[in-house]
């Protein structure tokens, strides 16, 4: 049996069109509840669509929604590549 080690990255570090599952959201309950209202929560699978500029927004697909998250918010979302 071959078990791969879990690779943790922030959403910012993913490449375009990469899928990942959210492991944790850093930044407190305020940020967590705000993201939850947009359909982004622990265990959810998301796809990074693009990253606009170096420190610009990160565009993701979560379910059927497409969202643009600020760079600092995307840095606080820890994911595991799928």
C-alpha positions in Angstrom: 0.0 0.0 0.0 1.4 3.3 -1.1 0.4 6.3 1.1 1.3 9.8 -0.1 2.1 12.4 2.6 -0.4 15.2 2.9 0.7 18.3 1.1 -0.6 21.5 2.8 -0.6 24.8 0.9 -2.4 28.0 1.0 -4.9 28.7 -1.7 -2.5 31.3 -3.1 0.1 28.6 -3.8 -2.1 26.5 -6.0 -1.7 26.7 -9.8 -4.7 27.6 -12.1 -7.2 24.8 -12.6 -5.9 22.8 -9.6 -8.4 21.2 -7.3 -8.0 21.0 -3.6 -9.9 20.3 -0.4 -10.0 22.9 2.4 -8.3 21.7 5.6 -8.5 24.8 7.7 -9.2 28.5 7.7 -6.8 30.6 9.7 -8.0 34.1 10.8 -10.7 33.5 13.4 -14.4 32.8 13.5 -15.3 36.1 11.8 -13.5 35.1 8.6 -14.8 31.5 8.9 -18.4 32.6 9.1 -18.0 35.1 6.3 -16.6 32.4 4.0 -19.2 29.9 5.2 -21.9 32.3 4.0 -20.2 32.2 0.5 -20.1 28.3 0.5 -16.4 28.0 1.5 -15.8 25.8 4.5 -13.5 23.0 5.9 -13.8 19.8 3.9 -15.2 21.6 0.8 -13.5 20.9 -2.6 -12.6 24.1 -4.5 -10.8 24.7 -7.8 -8.5 27.7 -8.3 -9.3 29.3 -11.6 -6.8 32.1 -11.7 -4.7 34.5 -9.7 -4.8 38.1 -10.8 -1.4 39.8 -10.4 1.1 39.1 -7.7 -0.9 40.3 -4.7 -4.3 40.5 -6.4 -7.4 38.5 -5.9 -7.6 34.7 -6.3 -10.6 33.4 -8.3 -12.0 30.1 -7.2 -14.9 27.8 -8.0 -16.7 26.4 -5.0 -19.7 24.2 -6.0 -21.5 26.2 -8.7 -20.3 29.6 -7.5 -17.3 31.5 -8.8 -15.7 33.8 -6.2 -12.9 36.3 -6.1 -11.1 36.3 -2.7 -8.6 38.9 -1.6 -5.0 37.8 -1.6 -4.8 38.1 2.2 -8.0 36.0 2.7 -6.7 33.3 0.2 -3.4 33.1 2.1 -5.4 32.1 5.2 -7.2 29.2 3.5 -5.1 26.0 4.0 -5.8 23.3 1.4 -4.6 19.8 0.4 -4.2 19.2 -3.4 -6.3 16.4 -4.9 
